[in-house]
């Protein structure tokens, strides 16, 4: 899931989200994305631009959590 969405990000988007290899290792980035999108999947809304961008750029991860939470 994460890898699928991550590979579709442009280098500029990775930098904007601070997910480029220059900023942190991918395992830590994955954990951060999962935490943010899990909160979104539970209905927690955020007006923070970073959180909104995570939701926009990681649709596969968000869909997984939304389906998981319906069970």
CHARMM internal coordinates of N, CA and C (Angstrom, degrees):
IC EDIT
DIST 1 N 1 CA 1.4392
DIST 1 CA 1 C 1.5264
ANGL 1 N 1 CA 1 C 111.12
DIST 1 C 2 N 1.3152
ANGL 1 CA 1 C 2 N 115.78
DIHE 1 N 1 CA 1 C 2 N -61.93
DIST 2 N 2 CA 1.4584
ANGL 1 C 2 N 2 CA 120.14
DIHE 1 CA 1 C 2 N 2 CA -178.78
DIST 2 CA 2 C 1.5260
ANGL 2 N 2 CA 2 C 110.46
DIHE 1 C 2 N 2 CA 2 C -58.11
DIST 2 C 3 N 1.3096
ANGL 2 CA 2 C 3 N 116.41
DIHE 2 N 2 CA 2 C 3 N -47.93
DIST 3 N 3 CA 1.4700
ANGL 2 C 3 N 3 CA 120.24
DIHE 2 CA 2 C 3 N 3 CA -177.46
DIST 3 CA 3 C 1.5242
ANGL 3 N 3 CA 3 C 111.35
DIHE 2 C 3 N 3 CA 3 C -60.77
DIST 3 C 4 N 1.3266
ANGL 3 CA 3 C 4 N 116.42
DIHE 3 N 3 CA 3 C 4 N -38.46
DIST 4 N 4 CA 1.4635
ANGL 3 C 4 N 4 CA 120.77
DIHE 3 CA 3 C 4 N 4 CA 179.86
DIST 4 CA 4 C 1.5335
ANGL 4 N 4 CA 4 C 110.52
DIHE 3 C 4 N 4 CA 4 C -62.32
DIST 4 C 5 N 1.3247
ANGL 4 CA 4 C 5 N 116.66
DIHE 4 N 4 CA 4 C 5 N -49.40
DIST 5 N 5 CA 1.4616
ANGL 4 C 5 N 5 CA 119.56
DIHE 4 CA 4 C 5 N 5 CA 179.18
DIST 5 CA 5 C 1.5248
ANGL 5 N 5 CA 5 C 111.53
DIHE 4 C 5 N 5 CA 5 C -69.46
DIST 5 C 6 N 1.3173
ANGL 5 CA 5 C 6 N 117.07
DIHE 5 N 5 CA 5 C 6 N -39.84
DIST 6 N 6 CA 1.4637
ANGL 5 C 6 N 6 CA 121.49
DIHE 5 CA 5 C 6 N 6 CA -177.56
DIST 6 CA 6 C 1.5197
ANGL 6 N 6 CA 6 C 111.40
DIHE 5 C 6 N 6 CA 6 C -60.80
DIST 6 C 7 N 1.3269
ANGL 6 CA 6 C 7 N 117.47
DIHE 6 N 6 CA 6 C 7 N -41.37
DIST 7 N 7 CA 1.4697
ANGL 6 C 7 N 7 CA 119.73
DIHE 6 CA 6 C 7 N 7 CA -177.75
DIST 7 CA 7 C 1.5302
ANGL 7 N 7 CA 7 C 112.33
DIHE 6 C 7 N 7 CA 7 C -67.53
DIST 7 C 8 N 1.3436
ANGL 7 CA 7 C 8 N 116.78
DIHE 7 N 7 CA 7 C 8 N -18.94
DIST 8 N 8 CA 1.4621
ANGL 7 C 8 N 8 CA 120.61
DIHE 7 CA 7 C 8 N 8 CA 178.98
DIST 8 CA 8 C 1.5306
ANGL 8 N 8 CA 8 C 113.37
DIHE 7 C 8 N 8 CA 8 C -86.59
DIST 8 C 9 N 1.3219
ANGL 8 CA 8 C 9 N 117.20
DIHE 8 N 8 CA 8 C 9 N -5.37
DIST 9 N 9 CA 1.4617
ANGL 8 C 9 N 9 CA 120.86
DIHE 8 CA 8 C 9 N 9 CA 179.86
DIST 9 CA 9 C 1.5214
ANGL 9 N 9 CA 9 C 110.84
DIHE 8 C 9 N 9 CA 9 C -80.38
DIST 9 C 10 N 1.3077
ANGL 9 CA 9 C 10 N 115.07
DIHE 9 N 9 CA 9 C 10 N 139.50
DIST 10 N 10 CA 1.4638
ANGL 9 C 10 N 10 CA 119.03
DIHE 9 CA 9 C 10 N 10 CA 174.64
DIST 10 CA 10 C 1.5342
ANGL 10 N 10 CA 10 C 108.98
DIHE 9 C 10 N 10 CA 10 C -74.99
DIST 10 C 11 N 1.3075
ANGL 10 CA 10 C 11 N 117.28
DIHE 10 N 10 CA 10 C 11 N 158.83
DIST 11 N 11 CA 1.4624
ANGL 10 C 11 N 11 CA 119.23
DIHE 10 CA 10 C 11 N 11 CA 176.46
DIST 11 CA 11 C 1.5338
ANGL 11 N 11 CA 11 C 112.08
DIHE 10 C 11 N 11 CA 11 C -56.19
DIST 11 C 12 N 1.3236
ANGL 11 CA 11 C 12 N 117.63
DIHE 11 N 11 CA 11 C 12 N -36.89
DIST 12 N 12 CA 1.4640
ANGL 11 C 12 N 12 CA 120.84
DIHE 11 CA 11 C 12 N 12 CA 179.70
DIST 12 CA 12 C 1.5291
ANGL 12 N 12 CA 12 C 111.16
DIHE 11 C 12 N 12 CA 12 C -65.32
DIST 12 C 13 N 1.3298
ANGL 12 CA 12 C 13 N 116.37
DIHE 12 N 12 CA 12 C 13 N -39.58
DIST 13 N 13 CA 1.4727
ANGL 12 C 13 N 13 CA 120.12
DIHE 12 CA 12 C 13 N 13 CA 178.71
DIST 13 CA 13 C 1.5248
ANGL 13 N 13 CA 13 C 110.02
DIHE 12 C 13 N 13 CA 13 C -68.30
DIST 13 C 14 N 1.3229
ANGL 13 CA 13 C 14 N 117.39
DIHE 13 N 13 CA 13 C 14 N -40.78
DIST 14 N 14 CA 1.4651
ANGL 13 C 14 N 14 CA 120.35
DIHE 13 CA 13 C 14 N 14 CA 177.07
DIST 14 CA 14 C 1.5222
ANGL 14 N 14 CA 14 C 110.69
DIHE 13 C 14 N 14 CA 14 C -59.25
DIST 14 C 15 N 1.3146
ANGL 14 CA 14 C 15 N 116.55
DIHE 14 N 14 CA 14 C 15 N -41.35
DIST 15 N 15 CA 1.4620
ANGL 14 C 15 N 15 CA 120.17
DIHE 14 CA 14 C 15 N 15 CA 177.75
DIST 15 CA 15 C 1.5263
ANGL 15 N 15 CA 15 C 110.98
DIHE 14 C 15 N 15 CA 15 C -66.57
DIST 15 C 16 N 1.3327
ANGL 15 CA 15 C 16 N 116.38
DIHE 15 N 15 CA 15 C 16 N -43.29
DIST 16 N 16 CA 1.4610
ANGL 15 C 16 N 16 CA 120.75
DIHE 15 CA 15 C 16 N 16 CA -179.92
DIST 16 CA 16 C 1.5269
ANGL 16 N 16 CA 16 C 111.48
DIHE 15 C 16 N 16 CA 16 C -59.93
DIST 16 C 17 N 1.3255
ANGL 16 CA 16 C 17 N 116.41
DIHE 16 N 16 CA 16 C 17 N -39.17
DIST 17 N 17 CA 1.4600
ANGL 16 C 17 N 17 CA 121.34
DIHE 16 CA 16 C 17 N 17 CA 179.83
DIST 17 CA 17 C 1.5261
ANGL 17 N 17 CA 17 C 112.00
DIHE 16 C 17 N 17 CA 17 C -86.60
DIST 17 C 18 N 1.3216
ANGL 17 CA 17 C 18 N 116.06
DIHE 17 N 17 CA 17 C 18 N 0.34
DIST 18 N 18 CA 1.4697
ANGL 17 C 18 N 18 CA 122.71
DIHE 17 CA 17 C 18 N 18 CA -178.19
DIST 18 CA 18 C 1.5319
ANGL 18 N 18 CA 18 C 110.94
DIHE 17 C 18 N 18 CA 18 C 58.57
DIST 18 C 19 N 1.3299
ANGL 18 CA 18 C 19 N 114.55
DIHE 18 N 18 CA 18 C 19 N 40.90
DIST 19 N 19 CA 1.4641
ANGL 18 C 19 N 19 CA 121.27
DIHE 18 CA 18 C 19 N 19 CA 179.83
DIST 19 CA 19 C 1.5214
ANGL 19 N 19 CA 19 C 112.38
DIHE 18 C 19 N 19 CA 19 C -113.36
DIST 19 C 20 N 1.3168
ANGL 19 CA 19 C 20 N 117.10
DIHE 19 N 19 CA 19 C 20 N 6.60
DIST 20 N 20 CA 1.4611
ANGL 19 C 20 N 20 CA 118.61
DIHE 19 CA 19 C 20 N 20 CA 177.96
DIST 20 CA 20 C 1.5233
ANGL 20 N 20 CA 20 C 108.44
DIHE 19 C 20 N 20 CA 20 C -74.35
DIST 20 C 21 N 1.3033
ANGL 20 CA 20 C 21 N 115.91
DIHE 20 N 20 CA 20 C 21 N 159.09
DIST 21 N 21 CA 1.4685
ANGL 20 C 21 N 21 CA 120.44
DIHE 20 CA 20 C 21 N 21 CA -179.36
DIST 21 CA 21 C 1.5144
ANGL 21 N 21 CA 21 C 112.24
DIHE 20 C 21 N 21 CA 21 C -59.19
DIST 21 C 22 N 1.3125
ANGL 21 CA 21 C 22 N 116.98
DIHE 21 N 21 CA 21 C 22 N -22.91
DIST 22 N 22 CA 1.4651
ANGL 21 C 22 N 22 CA 120.18
DIHE 21 CA 21 C 22 N 22 CA 178.77
DIST 22 CA 22 C 1.5232
ANGL 22 N 22 CA 22 C 110.98
DIHE 21 C 22 N 22 CA 22 C -68.03
DIST 22 C 23 N 1.3295
ANGL 22 CA 22 C 23 N 116.75
DIHE 22 N 22 CA 22 C 23 N -28.26
DIST 23 N 23 CA 1.4574
ANGL 22 C 23 N 23 CA 121.00
DIHE 22 CA 22 C 23 N 23 CA -173.70
DIST 23 CA 23 C 1.5231
ANGL 23 N 23 CA 23 C 113.73
DIHE 22 C 23 N 23 CA 23 C -92.01
DIST 23 C 24 N 1.3179
ANGL 23 CA 23 C 24 N 117.63
DIHE 23 N 23 CA 23 C 24 N -39.84
DIST 24 N 24 CA 1.4648
ANGL 23 C 24 N 24 CA 119.63
DIHE 23 CA 23 C 24 N 24 CA -178.84
DIST 24 CA 24 C 1.5157
ANGL 24 N 24 CA 24 C 109.52
DIHE 23 C 24 N 24 CA 24 C -165.59
DIST 24 C 25 N 1.3140
ANGL 24 CA 24 C 25 N 116.27
DIHE 24 N 24 CA 24 C 25 N 165.92
DIST 25 N 25 CA 1.4577
ANGL 24 C 25 N 25 CA 117.83
DIHE 24 CA 24 C 25 N 25 CA 178.48
DIST 25 CA 25 C 1.5312
ANGL 25 N 25 CA 25 C 108.93
DIHE 24 C 25 N 25 CA 25 C -76.50
DIST 25 C 26 N 1.3108
ANGL 25 CA 25 C 26 N 115.67
DIHE 25 N 25 CA 25 C 26 N 157.45
DIST 26 N 26 CA 1.4551
ANGL 25 C 26 N 26 CA 120.96
DIHE 25 CA 25 C 26 N 26 CA -173.62
DIST 26 CA 26 C 1.5213
ANGL 26 N 26 CA 26 C 113.44
DIHE 25 C 26 N 26 CA 26 C -66.42
DIST 26 C 27 N 1.3171
ANGL 26 CA 26 C 27 N 117.40
DIHE 26 N 26 CA 26 C 27 N -29.11
DIST 27 N 27 CA 1.4635
ANGL 26 C 27 N 27 CA 119.70
DIHE 26 CA 26 C 27 N 27 CA 178.58
DIST 27 CA 27 C 1.5299
ANGL 27 N 27 CA 27 C 110.49
DIHE 26 C 27 N 27 CA 27 C -65.85
DIST 27 C 28 N 1.2878
ANGL 27 CA 27 C 28 N 116.89
DIHE 27 N 27 CA 27 C 28 N -42.81
DIST 28 N 28 CA 1.4608
ANGL 27 C 28 N 28 CA 120.95
DIHE 27 CA 27 C 28 N 28 CA 177.40
DIST 28 CA 28 C 1.5336
ANGL 28 N 28 CA 28 C 110.37
DIHE 27 C 28 N 28 CA 28 C -67.31
DIST 28 C 29 N 1.3206
ANGL 28 CA 28 C 29 N 117.16
DIHE 28 N 28 CA 28 C 29 N -40.15
DIST 29 N 29 CA 1.4632
ANGL 28 C 29 N 29 CA 121.15
DIHE 28 CA 28 C 29 N 29 CA 177.80
DIST 29 CA 29 C 1.5239
ANGL 29 N 29 CA 29 C 110.10
DIHE 28 C 29 N 29 CA 29 C -61.49
DIST 29 C 30 N 1.3113
ANGL 29 CA 29 C 30 N 116.79
DIHE 29 N 29 CA 29 C 30 N -43.22
DIST 30 N 30 CA 1.4742
ANGL 29 C 30 N 30 CA 120.78
DIHE 29 CA 29 C 30 N 30 CA 178.99
DIST 30 CA 30 C 1.5209
ANGL 30 N 30 CA 30 C 110.60
DIHE 29 C 30 N 30 CA 30 C -60.27
DIST 30 C 31 N 1.3030
ANGL 30 CA 30 C 31 N 117.01
DIHE 30 N 30 CA 30 C 31 N -44.34
DIST 31 N 31 CA 1.4623
ANGL 30 C 31 N 31 CA 120.53
DIHE 30 CA 30 C 31 N 31 CA -179.91
DIST 31 CA 31 C 1.5246
ANGL 31 N 31 CA 31 C 111.17
DIHE 30 C 31 N 31 CA 31 C -61.98
DIST 31 C 32 N 1.3069
ANGL 31 CA 31 C 32 N 116.35
DIHE 31 N 31 CA 31 C 32 N -39.81
DIST 32 N 32 CA 1.4653
ANGL 31 C 32 N 32 CA 120.88
DIHE 31 CA 31 C 32 N 32 CA 179.87
DIST 32 CA 32 C 1.5309
ANGL 32 N 32 CA 32 C 110.78
DIHE 31 C 32 N 32 CA 32 C -65.92
DIST 32 C 33 N 1.3253
ANGL 32 CA 32 C 33 N 116.23
DIHE 32 N 32 CA 32 C 33 N -44.09
DIST 33 N 33 CA 1.4695
ANGL 32 C 33 N 33 CA 120.81
DIHE 32 CA 32 C 33 N 33 CA 178.47
DIST 33 CA 33 C 1.5257
ANGL 33 N 33 CA 33 C 109.56
DIHE 32 C 33 N 33 CA 33 C -62.62
DIST 33 C 34 N 1.3263
ANGL 33 CA 33 C 34 N 117.55
DIHE 33 N 33 CA 33 C 34 N -45.62
DIST 34 N 34 CA 1.4618
ANGL 33 C 34 N 34 CA 120.67
DIHE 33 CA 33 C 34 N 34 CA -178.89
DIST 34 CA 34 C 1.5227
ANGL 34 N 34 CA 34 C 111.11
DIHE 33 C 34 N 34 CA 34 C -60.81
DIST 34 C 35 N 1.3186
ANGL 34 CA 34 C 35 N 117.60
DIHE 34 N 34 CA 34 C 35 N -43.69
DIST 35 N 35 CA 1.4698
ANGL 34 C 35 N 35 CA 120.49
DIHE 34 CA 34 C 35 N 35 CA -179.00
DIST 35 CA 35 C 1.5233
ANGL 35 N 35 CA 35 C 110.72
DIHE 34 C 35 N 35 CA 35 C -62.37
DIST 35 C 36 N 1.3085
ANGL 35 CA 35 C 36 N 116.56
DIHE 35 N 35 CA 35 C 36 N -45.24
DIST 36 N 36 CA 1.4628
ANGL 35 C 36 N 36 CA 120.39
DIHE 35 CA 35 C 36 N 36 CA -178.70
DIST 36 CA 36 C 1.5234
ANGL 36 N 36 CA 36 C 111.23
DIHE 35 C 36 N 36 CA 36 C -64.62
DIST 36 C 37 N 1.3197
ANGL 36 CA 36 C 37 N 116.65
DIHE 36 N 36 CA 36 C 37 N -45.12
DIST 37 N 37 CA 1.4606
ANGL 36 C 37 N 37 CA 119.75
DIHE 36 CA 36 C 37 N 37 CA -176.32
DIST 37 CA 37 C 1.5182
ANGL 37 N 37 CA 37 C 112.48
DIHE 36 C 37 N 37 CA 37 C -76.04
DIST 37 C 38 N 1.3084
ANGL 37 CA 37 C 38 N 117.88
DIHE 37 N 37 CA 37 C 38 N -26.89
DIST 38 N 38 CA 1.4690
ANGL 37 C 38 N 38 CA 119.77
DIHE 37 CA 37 C 38 N 38 CA 173.63
DIST 38 CA 38 C 1.5285
ANGL 38 N 38 CA 38 C 109.03
DIHE 37 C 38 N 38 CA 38 C -63.46
DIST 38 C 39 N 1.3180
ANGL 38 CA 38 C 39 N 116.68
DIHE 38 N 38 CA 38 C 39 N -42.44
DIST 39 N 39 CA 1.4703
ANGL 38 C 39 N 39 CA 120.36
DIHE 38 CA 38 C 39 N 39 CA 177.51
DIST 39 CA 39 C 1.5298
ANGL 39 N 39 CA 39 C 110.42
DIHE 38 C 39 N 39 CA 39 C -61.89
DIST 39 C 40 N 1.3258
ANGL 39 CA 39 C 40 N 117.04
DIHE 39 N 39 CA 39 C 40 N -43.02
DIST 40 N 40 CA 1.4686
ANGL 39 C 40 N 40 CA 120.11
DIHE 39 CA 39 C 40 N 40 CA 176.90
DIST 40 CA 40 C 1.5254
ANGL 40 N 40 CA 40 C 110.88
DIHE 39 C 40 N 40 CA 40 C -60.29
DIST 40 C 41 N 1.3102
ANGL 40 CA 40 C 41 N 117.04
DIHE 40 N 40 CA 40 C 41 N -40.96
DIST 41 N 41 CA 1.4667
ANGL 40 C 41 N 41 CA 120.66
DIHE 40 CA 40 C 41 N 41 CA -177.00
DIST 41 CA 41 C 1.5208
ANGL 41 N 41 CA 41 C 112.19
DIHE 40 C 41 N 41 CA 41 C -66.10
DIST 41 C 42 N 1.3242
ANGL 41 CA 41 C 42 N 116.99
DIHE 41 N 41 CA 41 C 42 N -21.79
DIST 42 N 42 CA 1.4655
ANGL 41 C 42 N 42 CA 121.62
DIHE 41 CA 41 C 42 N 42 CA 177.80
DIST 42 CA 42 C 1.5266
ANGL 42 N 42 CA 42 C 111.86
DIHE 41 C 42 N 42 CA 42 C -88.22
DIST 42 C 43 N 1.3273
ANGL 42 CA 42 C 43 N 115.71
DIHE 42 N 42 CA 42 C 43 N -0.79
DIST 43 N 43 CA 1.4538
ANGL 42 C 43 N 43 CA 119.82
DIHE 42 CA 42 C 43 N 43 CA 178.23
DIST 43 CA 43 C 1.5123
ANGL 43 N 43 CA 43 C 114.12
DIHE 42 C 43 N 43 CA 43 C 96.50
DIST 43 C 44 N 1.3161
ANGL 43 CA 43 C 44 N 117.40
DIHE 43 N 43 CA 43 C 44 N 4.46
DIST 44 N 44 CA 1.4593
ANGL 43 C 44 N 44 CA 120.59
DIHE 43 CA 43 C 44 N 44 CA 177.32
DIST 44 CA 44 C 1.5226
ANGL 44 N 44 CA 44 C 108.51
DIHE 43 C 44 N 44 CA 44 C -73.16
DIST 44 C 45 N 1.2984
ANGL 44 CA 44 C 45 N 116.60
DIHE 44 N 44 CA 44 C 45 N 122.01
DIST 45 N 45 CA 1.4601
ANGL 44 C 45 N 45 CA 120.92
DIHE 44 CA 44 C 45 N 45 CA -179.98
DIST 45 CA 45 C 1.5207
ANGL 45 N 45 CA 45 C 109.86
DIHE 44 C 45 N 45 CA 45 C -100.18
DIST 45 C 46 N 1.2991
ANGL 45 CA 45 C 46 N 114.67
DIHE 45 N 45 CA 45 C 46 N 148.34
DIST 46 N 46 CA 1.4594
ANGL 45 C 46 N 46 CA 120.49
DIHE 45 CA 45 C 46 N 46 CA 178.66
DIST 46 CA 46 C 1.5177
ANGL 46 N 46 CA 46 C 108.39
DIHE 45 C 46 N 46 CA 46 C -137.17
DIST 46 C 47 N 1.2997
ANGL 46 CA 46 C 47 N 116.35
DIHE 46 N 46 CA 46 C 47 N 137.87
DIST 47 N 47 CA 1.4606
ANGL 46 C 47 N 47 CA 121.39
DIHE 46 CA 46 C 47 N 47 CA 175.40
DIST 47 CA 47 C 1.5214
ANGL 47 N 47 CA 47 C 111.77
DIHE 46 C 47 N 47 CA 47 C -92.07
DIST 47 C 48 N 1.3202
ANGL 47 CA 47 C 48 N 115.97
DIHE 47 N 47 CA 47 C 48 N -1.37
DIST 48 N 48 CA 1.4605
ANGL 47 C 48 N 48 CA 120.37
DIHE 47 CA 47 C 48 N 48 CA -178.48
DIST 48 CA 48 C 1.5286
ANGL 48 N 48 CA 48 C 108.94
DIHE 47 C 48 N 48 CA 48 C -71.02
DIST 48 C 49 N 1.3158
ANGL 48 CA 48 C 49 N 116.85
DIHE 48 N 48 CA 48 C 49 N 130.28
DIST 49 N 49 CA 1.4661
ANGL 48 C 49 N 49 CA 121.88
DIHE 48 CA 48 C 49 N 49 CA -176.60
DIST 49 CA 49 C 1.5225
ANGL 49 N 49 CA 49 C 112.00
DIHE 48 C 49 N 49 CA 49 C -58.68
DIST 49 C 50 N 1.3200
ANGL 49 CA 49 C 50 N 117.32
DIHE 49 N 49 CA 49 C 50 N -38.04
DIST 50 N 50 CA 1.4703
ANGL 49 C 50 N 50 CA 121.00
DIHE 49 CA 49 C 50 N 50 CA -179.99
DIST 50 CA 50 C 1.5254
ANGL 50 N 50 CA 50 C 110.15
DIHE 49 C 50 N 50 CA 50 C -60.38
DIST 50 C 51 N 1.3097
ANGL 50 CA 50 C 51 N 116.23
DIHE 50 N 50 CA 50 C 51 N -45.39
DIST 51 N 51 CA 1.4598
ANGL 50 C 51 N 51 CA 121.21
DIHE 50 CA 50 C 51 N 51 CA -179.53
DIST 51 CA 51 C 1.5253
ANGL 51 N 51 CA 51 C 110.88
DIHE 50 C 51 N 51 CA 51 C -65.41
DIST 51 C 52 N 1.3074
ANGL 51 CA 51 C 52 N 117.03
DIHE 51 N 51 CA 51 C 52 N -40.88
DIST 52 N 52 CA 1.4683
ANGL 51 C 52 N 52 CA 121.15
DIHE 51 CA 51 C 52 N 52 CA 178.17
DIST 52 CA 52 C 1.5303
ANGL 52 N 52 CA 52 C 110.96
DIHE 51 C 52 N 52 CA 52 C -63.43
DIST 52 C 53 N 1.3257
ANGL 52 CA 52 C 53 N 116.20
DIHE 52 N 52 CA 52 C 53 N -39.92
DIST 53 N 53 CA 1.4637
ANGL 52 C 53 N 53 CA 119.93
DIHE 52 CA 52 C 53 N 53 CA 179.04
DIST 53 CA 53 C 1.5312
ANGL 53 N 53 CA 53 C 111.17
DIHE 52 C 53 N 53 CA 53 C -66.87
DIST 53 C 54 N 1.3143
ANGL 53 CA 53 C 54 N 117.06
DIHE 53 N 53 CA 53 C 54 N -38.13
DIST 54 N 54 CA 1.4691
ANGL 53 C 54 N 54 CA 120.50
DIHE 53 CA 53 C 54 N 54 CA 176.33
DIST 54 CA 54 C 1.5273
ANGL 54 N 54 CA 54 C 109.64
DIHE 53 C 54 N 54 CA 54 C -58.09
DIST 54 C 55 N 1.3183
ANGL 54 CA 54 C 55 N 115.24
DIHE 54 N 54 CA 54 C 55 N -46.74
DIST 55 N 55 CA 1.4662
ANGL 54 C 55 N 55 CA 121.12
DIHE 54 CA 54 C 55 N 55 CA -179.45
DIST 55 CA 55 C 1.5297
ANGL 55 N 55 CA 55 C 110.44
DIHE 54 C 55 N 55 CA 55 C -61.64
DIST 55 C 56 N 1.3067
ANGL 55 CA 55 C 56 N 116.82
DIHE 55 N 55 CA 55 C 56 N -40.75
DIST 56 N 56 CA 1.4582
ANGL 55 C 56 N 56 CA 121.99
DIHE 55 CA 55 C 56 N 56 CA -178.83
DIST 56 CA 56 C 1.5287
ANGL 56 N 56 CA 56 C 112.80
DIHE 55 C 56 N 56 CA 56 C -69.31
DIST 56 C 57 N 1.3208
ANGL 56 CA 56 C 57 N 116.78
DIHE 56 N 56 CA 56 C 57 N -40.99
DIST 57 N 57 CA 1.4640
ANGL 56 C 57 N 57 CA 120.12
DIHE 56 CA 56 C 57 N 57 CA -171.07
DIST 57 CA 57 C 1.5279
ANGL 57 N 57 CA 57 C 114.64
DIHE 56 C 57 N 57 CA 57 C -94.73
DIST 57 C 58 N 1.3205
ANGL 57 CA 57 C 58 N 117.89
DIHE 57 N 57 CA 57 C 58 N -4.48
DIST 58 N 58 CA 1.4626
ANGL 57 C 58 N 58 CA 120.40
DIHE 57 CA 57 C 58 N 58 CA 178.46
DIST 58 CA 58 C 1.5348
ANGL 58 N 58 CA 58 C 110.61
DIHE 57 C 58 N 58 CA 58 C -126.97
DIST 58 C 59 N 1.3467
ANGL 58 CA 58 C 59 N 116.65
DIHE 58 N 58 CA 58 C 59 N 59.95
DIST 59 N 59 CA 1.4663
ANGL 58 C 59 N 59 CA 120.07
DIHE 58 CA 58 C 59 N 59 CA -176.41
DIST 59 CA 59 C 1.5228
ANGL 59 N 59 CA 59 C 114.22
DIHE 58 C 59 N 59 CA 59 C -65.71
DIST 59 C 60 N 1.3070
ANGL 59 CA 59 C 60 N 117.77
DIHE 59 N 59 CA 59 C 60 N -32.50
DIST 60 N 60 CA 1.4666
ANGL 59 C 60 N 60 CA 120.42
DIHE 59 CA 59 C 60 N 60 CA -179.65
DIST 60 CA 60 C 1.5230
ANGL 60 N 60 CA 60 C 110.78
DIHE 59 C 60 N 60 CA 60 C -68.26
DIST 60 C 61 N 1.3079
ANGL 60 CA 60 C 61 N 116.81
DIHE 60 N 60 CA 60 C 61 N -41.31
DIST 61 N 61 CA 1.4635
ANGL 60 C 61 N 61 CA 121.39
DIHE 60 CA 60 C 61 N 61 CA 178.26
DIST 61 CA 61 C 1.5270
ANGL 61 N 61 CA 61 C 109.51
DIHE 60 C 61 N 61 CA 61 C -65.30
DIST 61 C 62 N 1.3219
ANGL 61 CA 61 C 62 N 116.92
DIHE 61 N 61 CA 61 C 62 N -44.90
DIST 62 N 62 CA 1.4616
ANGL 61 C 62 N 62 CA 120.57
DIHE 61 CA 61 C 62 N 62 CA 179.85
DIST 62 CA 62 C 1.5233
ANGL 62 N 62 CA 62 C 110.79
DIHE 61 C 62 N 62 CA 62 C -61.38
DIST 62 C 63 N 1.3152
ANGL 62 CA 62 C 63 N 117.26
DIHE 62 N 62 CA 62 C 63 N -44.55
DIST 63 N 63 CA 1.4656
ANGL 62 C 63 N 63 CA 121.06
DIHE 62 CA 62 C 63 N 63 CA 179.29
DIST 63 CA 63 C 1.5308
ANGL 63 N 63 CA 63 C 110.92
DIHE 62 C 63 N 63 CA 63 C -60.12
DIST 63 C 64 N 1.3264
ANGL 63 CA 63 C 64 N 117.38
DIHE 63 N 63 CA 63 C 64 N -42.32
DIST 64 N 64 CA 1.4559
ANGL 63 C 64 N 64 CA 121.42
DIHE 63 CA 63 C 64 N 64 CA 178.35
DIST 64 CA 64 C 1.5243
ANGL 64 N 64 CA 64 C 110.90
DIHE 63 C 64 N 64 CA 64 C -57.26
DIST 64 C 65 N 1.3267
ANGL 64 CA 64 C 65 N 116.66
DIHE 64 N 64 CA 64 C 65 N -49.27
DIST 65 N 65 CA 1.4653
ANGL 64 C 65 N 65 CA 119.96
DIHE 64 CA 64 C 65 N 65 CA -178.65
DIST 65 CA 65 C 1.5209
ANGL 65 N 65 CA 65 C 112.06
DIHE 64 C 65 N 65 CA 65 C -67.18
DIST 65 C 66 N 1.3205
ANGL 65 CA 65 C 66 N 117.36
DIHE 65 N 65 CA 65 C 66 N -37.33
DIST 66 N 66 CA 1.4631
ANGL 65 C 66 N 66 CA 119.68
DIHE 65 CA 65 C 66 N 66 CA 177.80
DIST 66 CA 66 C 1.5292
ANGL 66 N 66 CA 66 C 110.64
DIHE 65 C 66 N 66 CA 66 C -62.55
DIST 66 C 67 N 1.3186
ANGL 66 CA 66 C 67 N 116.44
DIHE 66 N 66 CA 66 C 67 N -43.73
DIST 67 N 67 CA 1.4733
ANGL 66 C 67 N 67 CA 119.95
DIHE 66 CA 66 C 67 N 67 CA 177.53
DIST 67 CA 67 C 1.5143
ANGL 67 N 67 CA 67 C 111.31
DIHE 66 C 67 N 67 CA 67 C -66.99
DIST 67 C 68 N 1.3041
ANGL 67 CA 67 C 68 N 117.81
DIHE 67 N 67 CA 67 C 68 N -39.32
DIST 68 N 68 CA 1.4577
ANGL 67 C 68 N 68 CA 122.44
DIHE 67 CA 67 C 68 N 68 CA 179.29
DIST 68 CA 68 C 1.5308
ANGL 68 N 68 CA 68 C 110.54
DIHE 67 C 68 N 68 CA 68 C -61.53
DIST 68 C 69 N 1.3139
ANGL 68 CA 68 C 69 N 116.94
DIHE 68 N 68 CA 68 C 69 N -41.29
DIST 69 N 69 CA 1.4607
ANGL 68 C 69 N 69 CA 121.30
DIHE 68 CA 68 C 69 N 69 CA -176.99
DIST 69 CA 69 C 1.5256
ANGL 69 N 69 CA 69 C 112.93
DIHE 68 C 69 N 69 CA 69 C -75.95
DIST 69 C 70 N 1.3233
ANGL 69 CA 69 C 70 N 117.74
DIHE 69 N 69 CA 69 C 70 N -14.71
DIST 70 N 70 CA 1.4750
ANGL 69 C 70 N 70 CA 120.85
DIHE 69 CA 69 C 70 N 70 CA 176.35
DIST 70 CA 70 C 1.5084
ANGL 70 N 70 CA 70 C 112.04
DIHE 69 C 70 N 70 CA 70 C -78.96
DIST 70 C 71 N 1.3174
ANGL 70 CA 70 C 71 N 117.26
DIHE 70 N 70 CA 70 C 71 N -17.37
DIST 71 N 71 CA 1.4753
ANGL 70 C 71 N 71 CA 121.26
DIHE 70 CA 70 C 71 N 71 CA -176.63
DIST 71 CA 71 C 1.4972
ANGL 71 N 71 CA 71 C 111.84
DIHE 70 C 71 N 71 CA 71 C -74.96
END
COOR INIT
IC SEED 1 N 1 CA 1 C
IC BUILD
